[in-house]
């Protein structure tokens, strides 16, 4: 088996970015549930008091929950994608670099930890794209 050349930087940054992005995504999911229950309870109280804004509160609750769940999905997909392709950066440096940069850009939409993870994914993706794979190390076919 041939020894693979390249740097470990994309792998390390992918692991750190994934480790930071996953808790941020999970927090968005938990916040979606908490915000939805709070808004639903507020909507019930408004309706009990005969308030005319009950429908508005319901719409706000649904919109907030949907938005946070989209952030959760984006954060989860980009964190796992950046983590996996960071680990694969030595084997498939071009594909891993492109996917890490895409995951980095997507991570910006998933909160503060997602922004930090996104920066790490983008830096790791750039390193994966510019690392040189030694052609003599590839097995002969």
Secondary structure as UniProt FT lines:
FT   HELIX           9..48
FT   TURN            49..50
FT   TURN            52..53
FT   HELIX           54..87
FT   TURN            88..91
FT   HELIX           93..107
FT   TURN            108..109
FT   HELIX           112..130
FT   HELIX           135..137
//
